[in-house]
Amino acid sequence: MSYFEFLGQYGDRILSGTLVTVVLTVLAALLAIVIALAAGMMRMAPNPLVRGVATVYIEIFRGTSLLVQLYWIFFVLPLFGITFEKFTAGFVAVGMNLGAYGAELVRGAILSVPRGQWEAALALNMSPAKRMWRVILPQAVLIMLPPWGNLLIELLKGTALVALIAVADLMFQVKQINGTTFLSAESFGTALIIYYILARFMLTPFMRWVERIMQRKLGRA
Amino acid sequence: MFDWRWDFTWEILPRLLAATGNTLLAAGLGYAIAVVLGLAFALAQRTPYRSVTVVVREAIEFIRSTPLVLQIFFVFYVGPQFGIRLSPWTAGMIAIGLHYAAYLSEVYRGGLESVPKGQWEAATSLNLSTARTYFRVIIPQALPPSLAGMGNYLVGIFKDTPMLSVIGVAELMHTANAIGSETYRFLEPYTLVGVIFLLISLPTAAGIRLFETWVRRKLGMV
């Protein structure tokens, strides 16, 4: 079977798998961003209990494997009465894992906003919340965007693991195709190229674009 | 916990600990491959031949932007299609070693670029050969700034070894899966796997930070 015949026959499944991967990536990214912001700021809270909760969360999710977390969420949480549908379990696991990594980026970026900015906000009598949202966070976002680009590529790659709990993403589809046709080079090779295109020619340019917009908004273009 | 059974825990713990040995072995072997191959990748990007530089650069980008689990499948299944049969261990080590070599080469690259230009000029003026310049002058200075990154990826490769279970390498995750399918109990094996990972990766990460400060102090860089 030539490669074009292969694509003709299995193109639909590969495409639908790619779509599932993209949707998973977007949902997991949104979850990771929310968790990273929350846990990152909690890590700097004056209350030691709040700080402790965030630290434990971050250490647990950074200290174990994504695959272990995924299996735990999918197979063990139901024993405690929390049952996720496999698709949900997939993006929740990926989002929670990468959110823990992102939390450290958020914390680092917030701490690297120059001190004068904090003092100026204080001098203008802004409330702590307003100071964070209007002054500190926008500048922190600009600082942390480049490492977030790398993190989102890690996230995209992480979604491939959900195939192991039978979510029909790209990885799962090519695994199935390989199982019936034994055309390993064609099926896995195609998937490798698609992941590469998604990471290099979609995600990376998208992050550059977001960076440019943020720079313009802060008047630093 | 709701129905955590301690007798079952003690029963499966020896099996899981034995598998932990395999996990550590896989991480160690994979890391050894990655450390050497990564240096080769980093040096290959500094050759004067543009074609070599570009090809290696793109290959690294490709490896870094595709999922490790897919690469493991690729290495394991594509070989037999062309008559090369690889054992799960061999295929797994090739895949994970290559993957982390790509990451480590970026770490080395940063380290090599941080060596001041004057060091190169001094080596040239002393008429040292390129190999001697690299091994006696440049790499010893490029190493300390690379240590933090290298340590992170040591922990990283350890945490990625569960992916080897997909092609049947009998490491921790694979054993936990086996226990789960034999006994229909998932709570204890998967939780224990998580705990074992935490107990190894957190102290290792802390140890690496200590080692890094020790090296810096030893080399008088603090």
Interface residues (C-beta under 8 A of the other chain):
Chain A: E59 I60 G63 T64 S65 L66 L67 V68 Q69 Y71 W72 F75 V76 L79 F80 I153 L156 K157 G158 T159 A160 L161 A163 L164 M171 V174 K175 N178 F182 L183 S184 A185 F188 G189 A191 L192 Y195 Y196 A199 R200
Chain B: F2 D3 E61 F62 R64 S65 T66 P67 L68 V69 L70 Q71 F73 F74 Y77 V78 P80 Q81 F82 K159 D160 T161 P162 M163 S165 V166 M173 A176 G180 F186 L187 Y190 T191 V193 G194 F197 L198 S201 L202 A205
